[in-house]
């Protein structure tokens, strides 16, 4: 399945994207910043235009009142952004429910998640990847189609979703006929080409609400399996802050599922997965799988950081008790006791080149925190 989501409520979604969708009888989900509509912000849709979208059968999601970083708000401000935006949509669009929420900037923590669950049945992030029946409905994965994303790349995502029978959510913002001048803009002709390819491949198009209705409705991970950090995509509130050349959607070398991480561990570059804070006293170890590609022997350091100081660090070969091997997957278990860790808050998880030189690609998969 493929879902087209259009974030913020930009006017070009109505004038440029809507005609392309309607010409192909495709419904989309419009995630609206409600103050932009109610207060008539420049460059955004009017209330009458949004009402037309609803009348034509499209899906509406809340994207807050003002599009803030929700993790920076006080409790009353957070409640207002979530509750008041939903109430405005219900009151002004003649819809019976607004079950879907789209997280501004994809930034959230446990407090934000708890508040979202009070008002919405699901929420979509901008963590890339595809969704499956058992994906957590409050961490729906969405692939951001910004100006640098080619049509060929999106075609590859669609092909992958069809091959693995998964649900791909595409995220768009503004549209232009000419050359985009900022990351949030996308060329209208390329958008039309993507829609044509969805039709050509016979992929089913669904709205956010329709897609969620076909899932298992899972809201929390299996506690026995621990806290997943990466499994086909980043999970559990971890965000990608990496500065190395890498891909979180590697399909050629995969341990389990459909995707893994490929990482050019060169010149001190690194993967960095950021979180608002995980209480490490609840966990006994970190587990992951590593693959040395064609050569093996890469020097990679694993670092746990609380945002201020290093909590613990170890090289992957030391944790393995041997060099990273070529051509095979090896399981790495890092007991926190071996790092002298019994507590602390994990904010940043690093996998960093420790050679300072040029190394072959290394692959990682199935990274998780294991509870006591």
HUKA-V187807 format. One record per residue. N is the residue number from 0. PSI is psi as a letter, one per 30 degrees, with the letter a starting at -180 (999 if undefined). OMEGA is omega in whole degrees, -180 to 180 (none if undefined). D_LAST is the distance of its C-alpha to the last C-alpha in Angstrom with 2 decimals. Layout:
# HUKA-V187807
N:PSI:OMEGA:D_LAST / N:PSI:OMEGA:D_LAST
This chain:
# HUKA-V187807
0:l:177:37.72 / 1:k:175:38.62 / 2:k:173:38.58 / 3:j:174:40.75 / 4:k:-179:39.44 / 5:j:-171:41.77 / 6:k:168:40.25 / 7:e:-177:41.99 / 8:g:179:45.29 / 9:k:-179:47.54 / 10:e:-178:51.15 / 11:f:173:51.23 / 12:e:179:48.74 / 13:e:-173:51.60 / 14:f:-175:54.51 / 15:e:-179:53.12 / 16:e:-177:49.98 / 17:e:179:51.16 / 18:e:-180:54.40 / 19:e:178:52.56 / 20:e:-178:50.09 / 21:e:-180:52.86 / 22:f:-179:55.02 / 23:g:179:52.37 / 24:h:179:51.48 / 25:k:172:47.90 / 26:l:180:46.00 / 27:l:174:43.50 / 28:k:179:41.04 / 29:j:-180:42.31 / 30:j:-167:39.72 / 31:k:165:41.89 / 32:j:-164:41.81 / 33:e:177:43.82 / 34:e:177:45.61 / 35:e:180:46.98 / 36:e:-175:48.65 / 37:e:-177:49.69 / 38:g:176:51.06 / 39:h:179:52.66 / 40:k:179:50.98 / 41:k:178:52.96 / 42:f:-178:51.86 / 43:l:179:49.94 / 44:l:173:50.98 / 45:l:177:53.09 / 46:e:-180:52.21 / 47:e:179:54.92 / 48:e:178:53.42 / 49:e:178:49.96 / 50:e:176:51.67 / 51:e:178:53.38 / 52:e:179:50.09 / 53:e:-179:48.86 / 54:f:-180:52.19 / 55:f:174:51.86 / 56:g:180:48.60 / 57:l:-177:46.02 / 58:k:179:42.58 / 59:k:175:41.77 / 60:l:175:38.42 / 61:k:175:37.82 / 62:g:-180:37.21 / 63:l:176:37.48 / 64:e:-168:40.63 / 65:g:179:40.86 / 66:h:177:38.17 / 67:l:166:36.25 / 68:j:-172:32.90 / 69:f:-178:31.07 / 70:f:-178:28.43 / 71:f:-171:31.34 / 72:l:170:32.73 / 73:l:-180:32.85 / 74:e:178:31.67 / 75:e:179:35.31 / 76:e:179:35.98 / 77:e:179:32.96 / 78:e:-180:34.04 / 79:e:-179:37.57 / 80:e:-178:36.73 / 81:e:-173:34.86 / 82:e:-174:36.89 / 83:e:177:40.33 / 84:e:178:40.27 / 85:e:-180:39.45 / 86:e:180:42.13 / 87:e:179:44.69 / 88:e:179:44.11 / 89:e:-175:44.47 / 90:e:-170:47.61 / 91:f:-175:49.38 / 92:g:177:48.60 / 93:h:175:49.29 / 94:l:-176:45.96 / 95:f:-178:44.28 / 96:l:172:40.71 / 97:i:-173:38.79 / 98:f:-172:35.33 / 99:k:178:34.39 / 100:k:177:33.28 / 101:k:-172:33.34 / 102:k:178:31.35 / 103:k:-180:33.72 / 104:g:-176:33.00 / 105:g:-176:29.71 / 106:k:179:28.06 / 107:l:174:25.57 / 108:a:-176:22.48 / 109:e:179:20.49 / 110:e:179:23.52 / 111:e:179:25.92 / 112:e:180:23.94 / 113:e:179:23.90 / 114:e:178:27.64 / 115:e:-178:28.45 / 116:f:179:26.95 / 117:f:-172:29.38 / 118:f:-172:32.38 / 119:l:-180:31.71 / 120:f:179:30.51 / 121:l:172:29.37 / 122:k:-179:29.36 / 123:k:178:30.19 / 124:a:169:28.96 / 125:g:170:30.61 / 126:k:-174:27.71 / 127:l:179:29.67 / 128:a:176:29.18 / 129:l:-180:29.94 / 130:k:-180:28.57 / 131:l:-177:27.88 / 132:e:-176:27.82 / 133:g:174:24.05 / 134:k:178:23.90 / 135:k:-174:22.62 / 136:f:176:25.92 / 137:g:176:25.09 / 138:h:180:24.49 / 139:k:-177:27.56 / 140:k:179:28.42 / 141:k:180:31.91 / 142:j:-178:33.98 / 143:j:178:36.21 / 144:i:179:39.75 / 145:a:-169:41.22 / 146:f:-178:44.54 / 147:f:-179:43.31 / 148:k:-177:41.84 / 149:l:175:44.44 / 150:e:180:45.51 / 151:e:178:44.67 / 152:e:-179:41.04 / 153:e:176:40.79 / 154:e:178:42.57 / 155:e:177:39.91 / 156:e:-179:37.18 / 157:e:178:39.30 / 158:e:-179:39.87 / 159:e:179:36.16 / 160:e:179:35.43 / 161:e:-177:38.25 / 162:e:-176:37.13 / 163:g:180:33.56 / 164:h:180:34.62 / 165:a:-177:32.46 / 166:j:179:33.28 / 167:k:176:34.48 / 168:k:179:34.94 / 169:k:-176:37.46 / 170:k:177:37.84 / 171:l:178:41.33 / 172:c:-178:42.94 / 173:l:179:46.60 / 174:k:177:49.30 / 175:l:178:52.38 / 176:e:-179:55.23 / 177:b:-178:55.70 / 178:k:178:53.39 / 179:k:-180:50.21 / 180:f:174:50.25 / 181:l:-171:46.67 / 182:e:-176:43.30 / 183:f:-180:43.08 / 184:k:178:46.39 / 185:k:-176:46.87 / 186:k:-176:50.15 / 187:e:-179:51.50 / 188:e:178:52.91 / 189:e:176:49.54 / 190:e:179:47.96 / 191:e:179:50.71 / 192:e:178:50.09 / 193:e:179:46.42 / 194:e:178:47.49 / 195:e:-179:50.06 / 196:e:176:47.51 / 197:e:179:45.26 / 198:e:-178:48.35 / 199:e:-178:49.48 / 200:f:178:46.18 / 201:g:178:46.12 / 202:k:179:42.75 / 203:k:176:42.26 / 204:k:-180:42.19 / 205:l:172:40.28 / 206:l:177:39.57 / 207:e:-178:36.13 / 208:e:-180:36.62 / 209:e:180:37.78 / 210:e:179:34.93 / 211:e:-179:32.24 / 212:f:-180:34.12 / 213:g:178:33.60 / 214:l:180:29.80 / 215:f:178:27.26 / 216:g:-180:26.55 / 217:k:-179:22.78 / 218:f:-179:21.62 / 219:k:177:17.82 / 220:l:176:15.63 / 221:j:-176:13.94 / 222:f:180:10.41 / 223:e:-178:9.60 / 224:f:-180:11.06 / 225:a:-179:9.12 / 226:j:-179:11.58 / 227:k:174:14.74 / 228:e:175:16.84 / 229:k:172:19.61 / 230:j:-172:20.61 / 231:f:176:24.43 / 232:l:175:24.35 / 233:k:-177:22.34 / 234:l:172:20.10 / 235:g:176:18.08 / 236:g:177:20.74 / 237:k:-179:20.92 / 238:l:-176:24.59 / 239:j:177:26.55 / 240:g:-173:28.15 / 241:l:176:28.94 / 242:g:175:32.20 / 243:l:168:32.38 / 244:k:-173:34.31 / 245:l:172:31.76 / 246:k:174:31.19 / 247:g:-175:28.23 / 248:h:178:30.28 / 249:k:-179:31.02 / 250:f:-178:32.18 / 251:e:180:33.77 / 252:j:-172:30.74 / 253:k:176:27.73 / 254:e:180:24.72 / 255:l:-178:23.93 / 256:b:-174:25.41 / 257:f:-175:28.48 / 258:l:175:27.77 / 259:a:178:26.19 / 260:k:168:26.64 / 261:k:-167:29.63 / 262:k:174:29.95 / 263:j:-176:32.97 / 264:i:-175:31.52 / 265:k:167:34.81 / 266:h:177:36.18 / 267:g:179:32.98 / 268:l:-175:32.20 / 269:l:166:28.69 / 270:k:177:26.39 / 271:j:179:24.90 / 272:j:-172:22.49 / 273:k:179:22.64 / 274:l:177:20.60 / 275:f:176:21.47 / 276:j:176:18.20 / 277:k:179:14.42 / 278:j:-176:12.40 / 279:f:178:10.28 / 280:f:-180:8.79 / 281:f:-171:6.49 / 282:l:-178:5.36 / 283:f:-176:5.26 / 284:l:172:8.38 / 285:k:178:11.35 / 286:k:176:13.13 / 287:l:175:16.79 / 288:k:-178:20.04 / 289:k:-179:23.18 / 290:k:-176:26.81 / 291:g:-180:29.64 / 292:b:-175:32.39 / 293:f:-174:35.76 / 294:e:-176:35.56 / 295:a:176:32.04 / 296:g:-178:31.64 / 297:k:177:30.63 / 298:j:-176:29.38 / 299:k:179:26.53 / 300:k:174:24.30 / 301:k:-177:20.87 / 302:k:172:20.64 / 303:k:-172:18.16 / 304:k:-179:20.40 / 305:g:-179:20.36 / 306:f:179:23.91 / 307:e:-177:25.57 / 308:l:178:24.18 / 309:k:178:22.12 / 310:e:-179:18.58 / 311:l:-180:18.34 / 312:k:178:20.28 / 313:k:175:20.71 / 314:k:-178:23.21 / 315:e:179:22.17 / 316:e:176:24.48 / 317:e:179:22.93 / 318:e:178:19.43 / 319:f:-172:21.17 / 320:g:-180:23.26 / 321:l:178:26.25 / 322:l:172:28.16 / 323:k:-172:27.28 / 324:k:174:29.33 / 325:l:169:32.01 / 326:g:-179:32.26 / 327:l:176:28.85 / 328:k:177:25.21 / 329:k:178:22.67 / 330:k:178:18.88 / 331:k:174:17.37 / 332:k:180:13.88 / 333:j:176:13.44 / 334:k:180:10.79 / 335:f:176:10.82 / 336:e:179:11.77 / 337:f:177:14.83 / 338:g:-177:15.83 / 339:g:-176:15.51 / 340:k:172:13.16 / 341:f:-180:11.11 / 342:a:-179:12.35 / 343:l:-179:14.96 / 344:j:178:16.00 / 345:j:177:16.23 / 346:e:-179:19.72 / 347:k:175:21.03 / 348:k:-178:19.70 / 349:k:162:22.58 / 350:j:-169:23.71 / 351:k:174:26.98 / 352:k:180:29.90 / 353:g:-177:30.16 / 354:f:-174:33.61 / 355:f:-178:35.84 / 356:a:-178:37.81 / 357:j:-177:38.11 / 358:l:177:35.52 / 359:l:-180:35.24 / 360:k:174:33.01 / 361:l:-176:29.35 / 362:k:178:27.19 / 363:l:179:23.54 / 364:l:173:21.74 / 365:i:179:18.52 / 366:k:-179:16.49 / 367:l:173:13.02 / 368:k:-175:9.82 / 369:k:-177:6.79 / 370:l:175:3.81 / 371:999:none:0.00
